[in-house]
Amino acid sequence: MPGRGAWVHETRECVEAAIRRRAFVRALRVSGPLDTQTIEKRLNSYGNKVNGSK
């Protein structure tokens, strides 16, 4: 829906914590489970940047 969004640092630890705490579900106000495979695939495509190096 327009105007909805969720911000998270682009580190694996932050994303995993957000998934574990269901932060995306609350921020996006979705009912039921949220498919996080797309987020995880995107992070994996960043490679070393996700691990903290620039």
PDBQT receptor file of N, H, CA, C and O in Angstrom, charges set to zero:
ATOM      1  N   MET A   1       0.846  -1.173   0.000  1.00  0.00    +0.000 N 
ATOM      2  CA  MET A   1       0.000   0.000   0.000  1.00  0.00    +0.000 C 
ATOM      3  C   MET A   1       0.894   1.239   0.000  1.00  0.00    +0.000 C 
ATOM      4  O   MET A   1       1.990   1.200   0.559  1.00  0.00    +0.000 OA
ATOM      5  N   PRO A   2       0.455   2.320  -0.606  1.00  0.00    +0.000 N 
ATOM      6  CA  PRO A   2       1.250   3.541  -0.643  1.00  0.00    +0.000 C 
ATOM      7  C   PRO A   2       1.577   4.058   0.760  1.00  0.00    +0.000 C 
ATOM      8  O   PRO A   2       0.761   3.982   1.679  1.00  0.00    +0.000 OA
ATOM      9  N   GLY A   3       2.785   4.581   0.893  1.00  0.00    +0.000 N 
ATOM     10  H   GLY A   3       3.448   4.643   0.147  1.00  0.00    +0.000 HD
ATOM     11  CA  GLY A   3       3.196   5.169   2.155  1.00  0.00    +0.000 C 
ATOM     12  C   GLY A   3       3.732   4.202   3.178  1.00  0.00    +0.000 C 
ATOM     13  O   GLY A   3       4.138   4.616   4.264  1.00  0.00    +0.000 OA
ATOM     14  N   ARG A   4       3.741   2.939   2.863  1.00  0.00    +0.000 N 
ATOM     15  H   ARG A   4       3.411   2.603   1.981  1.00  0.00    +0.000 HD
ATOM     16  CA  ARG A   4       4.252   1.949   3.811  1.00  0.00    +0.000 C 
ATOM     17  C   ARG A   4       5.678   1.594   3.433  1.00  0.00    +0.000 C 
ATOM     18  O   ARG A   4       6.010   1.469   2.254  1.00  0.00    +0.000 OA
ATOM     19  N   GLY A   5       6.504   1.436   4.431  1.00  0.00    +0.000 N 
ATOM     20  H   GLY A   5       6.235   1.538   5.388  1.00  0.00    +0.000 HD
ATOM     21  CA  GLY A   5       7.881   1.066   4.171  1.00  0.00    +0.000 C 
ATOM     22  C   GLY A   5       8.552   0.600   5.444  1.00  0.00    +0.000 C 
ATOM     23  O   GLY A   5       8.033   0.795   6.543  1.00  0.00    +0.000 OA
ATOM     24  N   ALA A   6       9.692  -0.006   5.286  1.00  0.00    +0.000 N 
ATOM     25  H   ALA A   6      10.114  -0.164   4.393  1.00  0.00    +0.000 HD
ATOM     26  CA  ALA A   6      10.458  -0.484   6.430  1.00  0.00    +0.000 C 
ATOM     27  C   ALA A   6      11.930  -0.246   6.125  1.00  0.00    +0.000 C 
ATOM     28  O   ALA A   6      12.409  -0.582   5.042  1.00  0.00    +0.000 OA
ATOM     29  N   TRP A   7      12.642   0.334   7.083  1.00  0.00    +0.000 N 
ATOM     30  H   TRP A   7      12.253   0.606   7.962  1.00  0.00    +0.000 HD
ATOM     31  CA  TRP A   7      14.062   0.593   6.929  1.00  0.00    +0.000 C 
ATOM     32  C   TRP A   7      14.845  -0.360   7.807  1.00  0.00    +0.000 C 
ATOM     33  O   TRP A   7      14.456  -0.641   8.941  1.00  0.00    +0.000 OA
ATOM     34  N   VAL A   8      15.937  -0.849   7.282  1.00  0.00    +0.000 N 
ATOM     35  H   VAL A   8      16.253  -0.620   6.361  1.00  0.00    +0.000 HD
ATOM     36  CA  VAL A   8      16.815  -1.729   8.041  1.00  0.00    +0.000 C 
ATOM     37  C   VAL A   8      18.231  -1.547   7.506  1.00  0.00    +0.000 C 
ATOM     38  O   VAL A   8      18.425  -1.337   6.309  1.00  0.00    +0.000 OA
ATOM     39  N   HIS A   9      19.220  -1.628   8.394  1.00  0.00    +0.000 N 
ATOM     40  H   HIS A   9      19.063  -1.798   9.367  1.00  0.00    +0.000 HD
ATOM     41  CA  HIS A   9      20.613  -1.543   7.942  1.00  0.00    +0.000 C 
ATOM     42  C   HIS A   9      20.907  -2.707   7.015  1.00  0.00    +0.000 C 
ATOM     43  O   HIS A   9      20.312  -3.778   7.140  1.00  0.00    +0.000 OA
ATOM     44  N   GLU A  10      21.812  -2.496   6.099  1.00  0.00    +0.000 N 
ATOM     45  H   GLU A  10      22.294  -1.627   5.998  1.00  0.00    +0.000 HD
ATOM     46  CA  GLU A  10      22.120  -3.547   5.130  1.00  0.00    +0.000 C 
ATOM     47  C   GLU A  10      23.177  -4.511   5.642  1.00  0.00    +0.000 C 
ATOM     48  O   GLU A  10      24.092  -4.893   4.912  1.00  0.00    +0.000 OA
ATOM     49  N   THR A  11      23.041  -4.896   6.886  1.00  0.00    +0.000 N 
ATOM     50  H   THR A  11      22.298  -4.586   7.479  1.00  0.00    +0.000 HD
ATOM     51  CA  THR A  11      23.921  -5.926   7.444  1.00  0.00    +0.000 C 
ATOM     52  C   THR A  11      23.078  -7.157   7.737  1.00  0.00    +0.000 C 
ATOM     53  O   THR A  11      21.895  -7.065   8.063  1.00  0.00    +0.000 OA
ATOM     54  N   ARG A  12      23.708  -8.284   7.612  1.00  0.00    +0.000 N 
ATOM     55  H   ARG A  12      24.669  -8.359   7.347  1.00  0.00    +0.000 HD
ATOM     56  CA  ARG A  12      23.004  -9.550   7.840  1.00  0.00    +0.000 C 
ATOM     57  C   ARG A  12      22.418  -9.606   9.251  1.00  0.00    +0.000 C 
ATOM     58  O   ARG A  12      21.304 -10.094   9.447  1.00  0.00    +0.000 OA
ATOM     59  N   GLU A  13      23.165  -9.109  10.222  1.00  0.00    +0.000 N 
ATOM     60  H   GLU A  13      24.069  -8.713  10.063  1.00  0.00    +0.000 HD
ATOM     61  CA  GLU A  13      22.698  -9.159  11.612  1.00  0.00    +0.000 C 
ATOM     62  C   GLU A  13      21.405  -8.365  11.795  1.00  0.00    +0.000 C 
ATOM     63  O   GLU A  13      20.474  -8.838  12.446  1.00  0.00    +0.000 OA
ATOM     64  N   CYS A  14      21.345  -7.168  11.226  1.00  0.00    +0.000 N 
ATOM     65  H   CYS A  14      22.101  -6.784  10.697  1.00  0.00    +0.000 HD
ATOM     66  CA  CYS A  14      20.145  -6.327  11.365  1.00  0.00    +0.000 C 
ATOM     67  C   CYS A  14      18.939  -6.954  10.680  1.00  0.00    +0.000 C 
ATOM     68  O   CYS A  14      17.835  -6.948  11.223  1.00  0.00    +0.000 OA
ATOM     69  N   VAL A  15      19.153  -7.490   9.494  1.00  0.00    +0.000 N 
ATOM     70  H   VAL A  15      20.050  -7.495   9.052  1.00  0.00    +0.000 HD
ATOM     71  CA  VAL A  15      18.040  -8.105   8.765  1.00  0.00    +0.000 C 
ATOM     72  C   VAL A  15      17.552  -9.345   9.496  1.00  0.00    +0.000 C 
ATOM     73  O   VAL A  15      16.345  -9.546   9.633  1.00  0.00    +0.000 OA
ATOM     74  N   GLU A  16      18.469 -10.177   9.965  1.00  0.00    +0.000 N 
ATOM     75  H   GLU A  16      19.449 -10.014   9.854  1.00  0.00    +0.000 HD
ATOM     76  CA  GLU A  16      18.069 -11.383  10.697  1.00  0.00    +0.000 C 
ATOM     77  C   GLU A  16      17.311 -11.021  11.973  1.00  0.00    +0.000 C 
ATOM     78  O   GLU A  16      16.339 -11.687  12.329  1.00  0.00    +0.000 OA
ATOM     79  N   ALA A  17      17.754  -9.967  12.662  1.00  0.00    +0.000 N 
ATOM     80  H   ALA A  17      18.544  -9.426  12.374  1.00  0.00    +0.000 HD
ATOM     81  CA  ALA A  17      17.057  -9.526  13.876  1.00  0.00    +0.000 C 
ATOM     82  C   ALA A  17      15.661  -9.014  13.532  1.00  0.00    +0.000 C 
ATOM     83  O   ALA A  17      14.705  -9.290  14.257  1.00  0.00    +0.000 OA
ATOM     84  N   ALA A  18      15.538  -8.274  12.439  1.00  0.00    +0.000 N 
ATOM     85  H   ALA A  18      16.314  -8.050  11.850  1.00  0.00    +0.000 HD
ATOM     86  CA  ALA A  18      14.229  -7.757  12.024  1.00  0.00    +0.000 C 
ATOM     87  C   ALA A  18      13.276  -8.897  11.660  1.00  0.00    +0.000 C 
ATOM     88  O   ALA A  18      12.091  -8.843  11.990  1.00  0.00    +0.000 OA
ATOM     89  N   ILE A  19      13.780  -9.910  10.993  1.00  0.00    +0.000 N 
ATOM     90  H   ILE A  19      14.742  -9.954  10.725  1.00  0.00    +0.000 HD
ATOM     91  CA  ILE A  19      12.947 -11.066  10.634  1.00  0.00    +0.000 C 
ATOM     92  C   ILE A  19      12.541 -11.816  11.897  1.00  0.00    +0.000 C 
ATOM     93  O   ILE A  19      11.380 -12.191  12.058  1.00  0.00    +0.000 OA
ATOM     94  N   ARG A  20      13.484 -12.028  12.776  1.00  0.00    +0.000 N 
ATOM     95  H   ARG A  20      14.427 -11.723  12.646  1.00  0.00    +0.000 HD
ATOM     96  CA  ARG A  20      13.219 -12.753  14.017  1.00  0.00    +0.000 C 
ATOM     97  C   ARG A  20      12.194 -12.017  14.886  1.00  0.00    +0.000 C 
ATOM     98  O   ARG A  20      11.344 -12.648  15.513  1.00  0.00    +0.000 OA
ATOM     99  N   ARG A  21      12.274 -10.693  14.922  1.00  0.00    +0.000 N 
ATOM    100  H   ARG A  21      12.964 -10.180  14.413  1.00  0.00    +0.000 HD
ATOM    101  CA  ARG A  21      11.368  -9.896  15.742  1.00  0.00    +0.000 C 
ATOM    102  C   ARG A  21      10.067  -9.551  15.027  1.00  0.00    +0.000 C 
ATOM    103  O   ARG A  21       9.207  -8.869  15.585  1.00  0.00    +0.000 OA
ATOM    104  N   ARG A  22       9.924 -10.028  13.781  1.00  0.00    +0.000 N 
ATOM    105  H   ARG A  22      10.622 -10.582  13.328  1.00  0.00    +0.000 HD
ATOM    106  CA  ARG A  22       8.729  -9.761  12.971  1.00  0.00    +0.000 C 
ATOM    107  C   ARG A  22       8.538  -8.267  12.719  1.00  0.00    +0.000 C 
ATOM    108  O   ARG A  22       7.408  -7.791  12.606  1.00  0.00    +0.000 OA
ATOM    109  N   ALA A  23       9.643  -7.532  12.632  1.00  0.00    +0.000 N 
ATOM    110  H   ALA A  23      10.561  -7.918  12.724  1.00  0.00    +0.000 HD
ATOM    111  CA  ALA A  23       9.591  -6.084  12.440  1.00  0.00    +0.000 C 
ATOM    112  C   ALA A  23       9.006  -5.709  11.079  1.00  0.00    +0.000 C 
ATOM    113  O   ALA A  23       8.285  -4.718  10.966  1.00  0.00    +0.000 OA
ATOM    114  N   PHE A  24       9.314  -6.497  10.047  1.00  0.00    +0.000 N 
ATOM    115  H   PHE A  24       9.900  -7.301  10.139  1.00  0.00    +0.000 HD
ATOM    116  CA  PHE A  24       8.766  -6.197   8.726  1.00  0.00    +0.000 C 
ATOM    117  C   PHE A  24       7.249  -6.358   8.714  1.00  0.00    +0.000 C 
ATOM    118  O   PHE A  24       6.536  -5.540   8.132  1.00  0.00    +0.000 OA
ATOM    119  N   VAL A  25       6.768  -7.397   9.349  1.00  0.00    +0.000 N 
ATOM    120  H   VAL A  25       7.347  -8.061   9.822  1.00  0.00    +0.000 HD
ATOM    121  CA  VAL A  25       5.326  -7.651   9.403  1.00  0.00    +0.000 C 
ATOM    122  C   VAL A  25       4.623  -6.479  10.089  1.00  0.00    +0.000 C 
ATOM    123  O   VAL A  25       3.587  -6.011   9.618  1.00  0.00    +0.000 OA
ATOM    124  N   ARG A  26       5.189  -6.011  11.198  1.00  0.00    +0.000 N 
ATOM    125  H   ARG A  26       6.031  -6.392  11.580  1.00  0.00    +0.000 HD
ATOM    126  CA  ARG A  26       4.571  -4.885  11.921  1.00  0.00    +0.000 C 
ATOM    127  C   ARG A  26       4.672  -3.590  11.125  1.00  0.00    +0.000 C 
ATOM    128  O   ARG A  26       3.695  -2.849  11.022  1.00  0.00    +0.000 OA
ATOM    129  N   ALA A  27       5.846  -3.311  10.562  1.00  0.00    +0.000 N 
ATOM    130  H   ALA A  27       6.641  -3.913  10.646  1.00  0.00    +0.000 HD
ATOM    131  CA  ALA A  27       6.048  -2.055   9.835  1.00  0.00    +0.000 C 
ATOM    132  C   ALA A  27       5.175  -1.986   8.588  1.00  0.00    +0.000 C 
ATOM    133  O   ALA A  27       4.640  -0.929   8.252  1.00  0.00    +0.000 OA
ATOM    134  N   LEU A  28       5.039  -3.099   7.917  1.00  0.00    +0.000 N 
ATOM    135  H   LEU A  28       5.474  -3.957   8.190  1.00  0.00    +0.000 HD
ATOM    136  CA  LEU A  28       4.256  -3.125   6.672  1.00  0.00    +0.000 C 
ATOM    137  C   LEU A  28       2.780  -3.446   6.904  1.00  0.00    +0.000 C 
ATOM    138  O   LEU A  28       1.971  -3.409   5.977  1.00  0.00    +0.000 OA
ATOM    139  N   ARG A  29       2.447  -3.762   8.150  1.00  0.00    +0.000 N 
ATOM    140  H   ARG A  29       3.105  -3.792   8.903  1.00  0.00    +0.000 HD
ATOM    141  CA  ARG A  29       1.073  -4.046   8.549  1.00  0.00    +0.000 C 
ATOM    142  C   ARG A  29       0.424  -5.121   7.672  1.00  0.00    +0.000 C 
ATOM    143  O   ARG A  29      -0.667  -4.936   7.134  1.00  0.00    +0.000 OA
ATOM    144  N   VAL A  30       1.117  -6.227   7.549  1.00  0.00    +0.000 N 
ATOM    145  H   VAL A  30       2.004  -6.378   7.986  1.00  0.00    +0.000 HD
ATOM    146  CA  VAL A  30       0.574  -7.355   6.802  1.00  0.00    +0.000 C 
ATOM    147  C   VAL A  30       0.055  -8.389   7.790  1.00  0.00    +0.000 C 
ATOM    148  O   VAL A  30       0.563  -8.520   8.903  1.00  0.00    +0.000 OA
ATOM    149  N   SER A  31      -0.949  -9.105   7.366  1.00  0.00    +0.000 N 
ATOM    150  H   SER A  31      -1.362  -8.999   6.462  1.00  0.00    +0.000 HD
ATOM    151  CA  SER A  31      -1.451 -10.172   8.227  1.00  0.00    +0.000 C 
ATOM    152  C   SER A  31      -0.832 -11.489   7.774  1.00  0.00    +0.000 C 
ATOM    153  O   SER A  31      -0.705 -11.750   6.578  1.00  0.00    +0.000 OA
ATOM    154  N   GLY A  32      -0.459 -12.296   8.724  1.00  0.00    +0.000 N 
ATOM    155  H   GLY A  32      -0.563 -12.084   9.696  1.00  0.00    +0.000 HD
ATOM    156  CA  GLY A  32       0.140 -13.584   8.408  1.00  0.00    +0.000 C 
ATOM    157  C   GLY A  32       1.624 -13.458   8.161  1.00  0.00    +0.000 C 
ATOM    158  O   GLY A  32       2.200 -12.384   8.336  1.00  0.00    +0.000 OA
ATOM    159  N   PRO A  33       2.248 -14.554   7.755  1.00  0.00    +0.000 N 
ATOM    160  CA  PRO A  33       3.702 -14.561   7.542  1.00  0.00    +0.000 C 
ATOM    161  C   PRO A  33       4.094 -13.758   6.304  1.00  0.00    +0.000 C 
ATOM    162  O   PRO A  33       3.321 -13.630   5.355  1.00  0.00    +0.000 OA
ATOM    163  N   LEU A  34       5.284 -13.235   6.337  1.00  0.00    +0.000 N 
ATOM    164  H   LEU A  34       5.912 -13.339   7.108  1.00  0.00    +0.000 HD
ATOM    165  CA  LEU A  34       5.818 -12.450   5.231  1.00  0.00    +0.000 C 
ATOM    166  C   LEU A  34       6.933 -13.241   4.569  1.00  0.00    +0.000 C 
ATOM    167  O   LEU A  34       7.806 -13.770   5.256  1.00  0.00    +0.000 OA
ATOM    168  N   ASP A  35       6.916 -13.330   3.241  1.00  0.00    +0.000 N 
ATOM    169  H   ASP A  35       6.206 -12.900   2.683  1.00  0.00    +0.000 HD
ATOM    170  CA  ASP A  35       7.963 -14.039   2.510  1.00  0.00    +0.000 C 
ATOM    171  C   ASP A  35       9.217 -13.171   2.484  1.00  0.00    +0.000 C 
ATOM    172  O   ASP A  35       9.218 -12.107   1.865  1.00  0.00    +0.000 OA
ATOM    173  N   THR A  36      10.267 -13.607   3.138  1.00  0.00    +0.000 N 
ATOM    174  H   THR A  36      10.266 -14.472   3.641  1.00  0.00    +0.000 HD
ATOM    175  CA  THR A  36      11.499 -12.822   3.223  1.00  0.00    +0.000 C 
ATOM    176  C   THR A  36      12.585 -13.318   2.279  1.00  0.00    +0.000 C 
ATOM    177  O   THR A  36      13.720 -12.847   2.349  1.00  0.00    +0.000 OA
ATOM    178  N   GLN A  37      12.264 -14.251   1.407  1.00  0.00    +0.000 N 
ATOM    179  H   GLN A  37      11.342 -14.634   1.350  1.00  0.00    +0.000 HD
ATOM    180  CA  GLN A  37      13.270 -14.793   0.492  1.00  0.00    +0.000 C 
ATOM    181  C   GLN A  37      13.844 -13.719  -0.420  1.00  0.00    +0.000 C 
ATOM    182  O   GLN A  37      15.040 -13.743  -0.711  1.00  0.00    +0.000 OA
ATOM    183  N   THR A  38      13.029 -12.783  -0.876  1.00  0.00    +0.000 N 
ATOM    184  H   THR A  38      12.058 -12.763  -0.639  1.00  0.00    +0.000 HD
ATOM    185  CA  THR A  38      13.514 -11.728  -1.762  1.00  0.00    +0.000 C 
ATOM    186  C   THR A  38      14.525 -10.851  -1.045  1.00  0.00    +0.000 C 
ATOM    187  O   THR A  38      15.549 -10.482  -1.619  1.00  0.00    +0.000 OA
ATOM    188  N   ILE A  39      14.243 -10.518   0.203  1.00  0.00    +0.000 N 
ATOM    189  H   ILE A  39      13.411 -10.818   0.670  1.00  0.00    +0.000 HD
ATOM    190  CA  ILE A  39      15.172  -9.705   0.989  1.00  0.00    +0.000 C 
ATOM    191  C   ILE A  39      16.488 -10.450   1.180  1.00  0.00    +0.000 C 
ATOM    192  O   ILE A  39      17.563  -9.872   1.019  1.00  0.00    +0.000 OA
ATOM    193  N   GLU A  40      16.402 -11.717   1.519  1.00  0.00    +0.000 N 
ATOM    194  H   GLU A  40      15.529 -12.187   1.649  1.00  0.00    +0.000 HD
ATOM    195  CA  GLU A  40      17.610 -12.507   1.740  1.00  0.00    +0.000 C 
ATOM    196  C   GLU A  40      18.417 -12.666   0.456  1.00  0.00    +0.000 C 
ATOM    197  O   GLU A  40      19.646 -12.614   0.496  1.00  0.00    +0.000 OA
ATOM    198  N   LYS A  41      17.756 -12.856  -0.673  1.00  0.00    +0.000 N 
ATOM    199  H   LYS A  41      16.757 -12.898  -0.705  1.00  0.00    +0.000 HD
ATOM    200  CA  LYS A  41      18.460 -12.967  -1.955  1.00  0.00    +0.000 C 
ATOM    201  C   LYS A  41      19.162 -11.665  -2.302  1.00  0.00    +0.000 C 
ATOM    202  O   LYS A  41      20.291 -11.672  -2.792  1.00  0.00    +0.000 OA
ATOM    203  N   ARG A  42      18.488 -10.544  -2.047  1.00  0.00    +0.000 N 
ATOM    204  H   ARG A  42      17.571 -10.538  -1.649  1.00  0.00    +0.000 HD
ATOM    205  CA  ARG A  42      19.089  -9.240  -2.341  1.00  0.00    +0.000 C 
ATOM    206  C   ARG A  42      20.339  -9.026  -1.498  1.00  0.00    +0.000 C 
ATOM    207  O   ARG A  42      21.363  -8.569  -2.004  1.00  0.00    +0.000 OA
ATOM    208  N   LEU A  43      20.255  -9.355  -0.218  1.00  0.00    +0.000 N 
ATOM    209  H   LEU A  43      19.423  -9.727   0.193  1.00  0.00    +0.000 HD
ATOM    210  CA  LEU A  43      21.424  -9.211   0.646  1.00  0.00    +0.000 C 
ATOM    211  C   LEU A  43      22.568 -10.099   0.195  1.00  0.00    +0.000 C 
ATOM    212  O   LEU A  43      23.725  -9.678   0.217  1.00  0.00    +0.000 OA
ATOM    213  N   ASN A  44      22.261 -11.314  -0.210  1.00  0.00    +0.000 N 
ATOM    214  H   ASN A  44      21.322 -11.655  -0.228  1.00  0.00    +0.000 HD
ATOM    215  CA  ASN A  44      23.306 -12.230  -0.688  1.00  0.00    +0.000 C 
ATOM    216  C   ASN A  44      23.975 -11.688  -1.938  1.00  0.00    +0.000 C 
ATOM    217  O   ASN A  44      25.156 -11.946  -2.168  1.00  0.00    +0.000 OA
ATOM    218  N   SER A  45      23.231 -10.933  -2.759  1.00  0.00    +0.000 N 
ATOM    219  H   SER A  45      22.271 -10.723  -2.572  1.00  0.00    +0.000 HD
ATOM    220  CA  SER A  45      23.809 -10.397  -3.991  1.00  0.00    +0.000 C 
ATOM    221  C   SER A  45      24.771  -9.245  -3.710  1.00  0.00    +0.000 C 
ATOM    222  O   SER A  45      25.591  -8.910  -4.565  1.00  0.00    +0.000 OA
ATOM    223  N   TYR A  46      24.688  -8.627  -2.519  1.00  0.00    +0.000 N 
ATOM    224  H   TYR A  46      24.022  -8.899  -1.824  1.00  0.00    +0.000 HD
ATOM    225  CA  TYR A  46      25.608  -7.542  -2.175  1.00  0.00    +0.000 C 
ATOM    226  C   TYR A  46      26.992  -8.053  -1.839  1.00  0.00    +0.000 C 
ATOM    227  O   TYR A  46      27.957  -7.289  -1.879  1.00  0.00    +0.000 OA
ATOM    228  N   GLY A  47      27.110  -9.310  -1.514  1.00  0.00    +0.000 N 
ATOM    229  H   GLY A  47      26.326  -9.930  -1.482  1.00  0.00    +0.000 HD
ATOM    230  CA  GLY A  47      28.421  -9.904  -1.235  1.00  0.00    +0.000 C 
ATOM    231  C   GLY A  47      29.086  -9.339  -0.010  1.00  0.00    +0.000 C 
ATOM    232  O   GLY A  47      28.522  -9.380   1.083  1.00  0.00    +0.000 OA
ATOM    233  N   ASN A  48      30.286  -8.808  -0.179  1.00  0.00    +0.000 N 
ATOM    234  H   ASN A  48      30.744  -8.774  -1.067  1.00  0.00    +0.000 HD
ATOM    235  CA  ASN A  48      31.083  -8.353   0.965  1.00  0.00    +0.000 C 
ATOM    236  C   ASN A  48      30.466  -7.156   1.674  1.00  0.00    +0.000 C 
ATOM    237  O   ASN A  48      30.690  -6.982   2.872  1.00  0.00    +0.000 OA
ATOM    238  N   LYS A  49      29.707  -6.337   0.984  1.00  0.00    +0.000 N 
ATOM    239  H   LYS A  49      29.526  -6.479   0.011  1.00  0.00    +0.000 HD
ATOM    240  CA  LYS A  49      29.126  -5.163   1.608  1.00  0.00    +0.000 C 
ATOM    241  C   LYS A  49      28.232  -5.567   2.784  1.00  0.00    +0.000 C 
ATOM    242  O   LYS A  49      28.162  -4.856   3.787  1.00  0.00    +0.000 OA
ATOM    243  N   VAL A  50      27.560  -6.695   2.660  1.00  0.00    +0.000 N 
ATOM    244  H   VAL A  50      27.617  -7.272   1.846  1.00  0.00    +0.000 HD
ATOM    245  CA  VAL A  50      26.707  -7.180   3.732  1.00  0.00    +0.000 C 
ATOM    246  C   VAL A  50      27.539  -7.550   4.951  1.00  0.00    +0.000 C 
ATOM    247  O   VAL A  50      27.075  -7.423   6.084  1.00  0.00    +0.000 OA
ATOM    248  N   ASN A  51      28.744  -8.000   4.726  1.00  0.00    +0.000 N 
ATOM    249  H   ASN A  51      29.120  -8.103   3.805  1.00  0.00    +0.000 HD
ATOM    250  CA  ASN A  51      29.610  -8.409   5.830  1.00  0.00    +0.000 C 
ATOM    251  C   ASN A  51      30.356  -7.245   6.466  1.00  0.00    +0.000 C 
ATOM    252  O   ASN A  51      31.198  -7.458   7.338  1.00  0.00    +0.000 OA
ATOM    253  N   GLY A  52      30.062  -6.024   6.047  1.00  0.00    +0.000 N 
ATOM    254  H   GLY A  52      29.378  -5.851   5.338  1.00  0.00    +0.000 HD
ATOM    255  CA  GLY A  52      30.647  -4.856   6.680  1.00  0.00    +0.000 C 
ATOM    256  C   GLY A  52      31.797  -4.194   5.950  1.00  0.00    +0.000 C 
ATOM    257  O   GLY A  52      32.220  -3.109   6.350  1.00  0.00    +0.000 OA
ATOM    258  N   SER A  53      32.325  -4.805   4.889  1.00  0.00    +0.000 N 
ATOM    259  H   SER A  53      31.982  -5.686   4.564  1.00  0.00    +0.000 HD
ATOM    260  CA  SER A  53      33.412  -4.161   4.167  1.00  0.00    +0.000 C 
ATOM    261  C   SER A  53      32.845  -3.260   3.082  1.00  0.00    +0.000 C 
ATOM    262  O   SER A  53      31.708  -3.434   2.644  1.00  0.00    +0.000 OA
ATOM    263  N   LYS A  54      33.651  -2.297   2.656  1.00  0.00    +0.000 N 
ATOM    264  H   LYS A  54      34.575  -2.156   3.012  1.00  0.00    +0.000 HD
ATOM    265  CA  LYS A  54      33.186  -1.338   1.630  1.00  0.00    +0.000 C 
ATOM    266  C   LYS A  54      33.905  -1.549   0.338  1.00  0.00    +0.000 C 
ATOM    267  O   LYS A  54      33.648  -0.839  -0.635  1.00  0.00    +0.000 OA
TER     268      LYS A  54
